[in-house]
Amino acid sequence: MIEEKSRYYKYTPANVLENDNFKLYWNRSILTDKTIPFNRPDITLMNKKTKNTFLIDIAVPNTHSLSKTVTDKQNKYQELANEICAMWKQNTAQVIALVMSSTGVIPKSLSQSLKRLNLHPNTYIQMQKSVILGTCSIVRNVLNYK
């Protein structure tokens, strides 16, 4: 859906990307027939051919709350997933939590999430690098050490 490649830290995502096979929403509320309290996942990816939708939510908590965050994200968007199946006539709508601690610790569920999205199993390495560099940047700003 994107023709030009750029570094992840220089990329600014568009709110909607679409081609013949996929539609991707970035940080957009999903309007539903009934009121759902959590209707804004980070990424919504719809496969038009297979009629599968992925609600992807990304989180970077502290290490001690890693497993709780994964469970919370799964539960938070399940009602929205059910509503999407009915409204958009999808075969499945899956909630996928991409969670990694601020120090780069990964839960066991991350490899399963990457597999469900058909991403390379080593994608977590690039994710760890990004998270750790972001954490270092925050610490530097707090310490006023630039």
N, C-alpha and C positions, 0 to 999 in steps of 0.2 A: 504494500500500500504506500510505501515511501520509496521514491526513486533515488534520492540523494542520501548518501550515508554521512553521518556526522558523529562526533564523540557524544556519548550519553550525557556528559555534563554540559555540553553546549546545545543540546537538543531541546527545543521548546515544543511540546506536543500540541497538535490541533485538537479542538474539542470533538470533532467528528472526522473519521477517516472511513472511506468506503470504496469497495471495488465490486466486481461481479460475485465474488465468493464470500467476502467478509464485510462486516460493519463493526467499527470500533468507536465507543464513546469514552472519552477521557474526562473524569471528574464532572459528570453531568447527572443531574437528578433524573430519575425515571418516573414519568407520570403513570399512575395506575388508577384503576377504577375505584378501588377502595383506598382509604388512607393507610399508608404503611409508614411507621416512624423512621425506618432506616431505608432510604430509597436512593442513596448516592454512593455507590461503590466507587473505588478509585478508577477501575477500568471495567467496561462492559464490552465483551467480545462476542459477536454473533456470527456463527457459521451459517450462511444462507442455504448452502447445499444440504448439509446434514441436519439442519434445524436444531443445532446445539448452541446454547448460550453459556458463557462463563462470566460469573461475577467475581472479579479479582479485587481483593483488598490487600493493601500493603501496609505493614506495620514494622516499626523498629523500637521495641520496648527494651527495658533493662533485662538482664539475663534471668533474674529470679522470677519474672512474670511471663516467661516465654510460652510455656504450655497453656497458661490461662488465656493469653492473648489469641492463640490459635483457636481455642474452643469458642471464645467470645465472638471472633470474626465469623466463624462457621454458623453459629446460632443467630447472630445479628441479621444476616442477610437471607436466611432460609425462607422467611415469609415472602420476601421480594422474589426469590427464585420461583416459588410456587405460583405467584401471581404472573410472572413473566411467561411461564409455560402456558397458562390459560389465555393471556391477552395476545401474545405474539404467536400462538399456535406452534410452540417449540416442542421437540421431542424431549429434551432435557434442558435444565438450567442448573448448573453446578456452581457452588460457592467455593472459591479457591483462595486460601489465605497464604500470602507470601510474607512470611515472618522471619526476621533475623534480629538477633539482639544487637544493641549498639556497640558491642565489642566484637561482633562477627560470629558469635556462637549461633549455630543453626539447629533447629529442631529436627527430629526424625521425619516429620511430615513434609519438609521442604522438598526433598527429592521426589516424593510422590506428587506434589503439586506441580513441579517442573515437568514430570512425565505426563501428567494429565493435560498440560498445555502444549505438549509435543515440543518442548524446548530441550536443548542439549543438556545432558546430566551435569556438565561442568559449569553451567551458567551461574551457579551459586558462587563460584570463585570471583567473577566480576562483581557480583552483588556484594560480597564481603569487602572487596577493595573499595567500592563506593561508600559503603556504610562506615568503614573504619576511617576513611579520609574525611567523611562528613562529621564524624564524632571528634576527630582531631581538630577540625576547623572550629567546631563549637567550643571546645576546651580552650583553644588559642584566643578566641573572642572573649571568653569569660575572663581569662587571665590578662587580657589586653596585651598579648604577646604576639605581634604580627611579624 
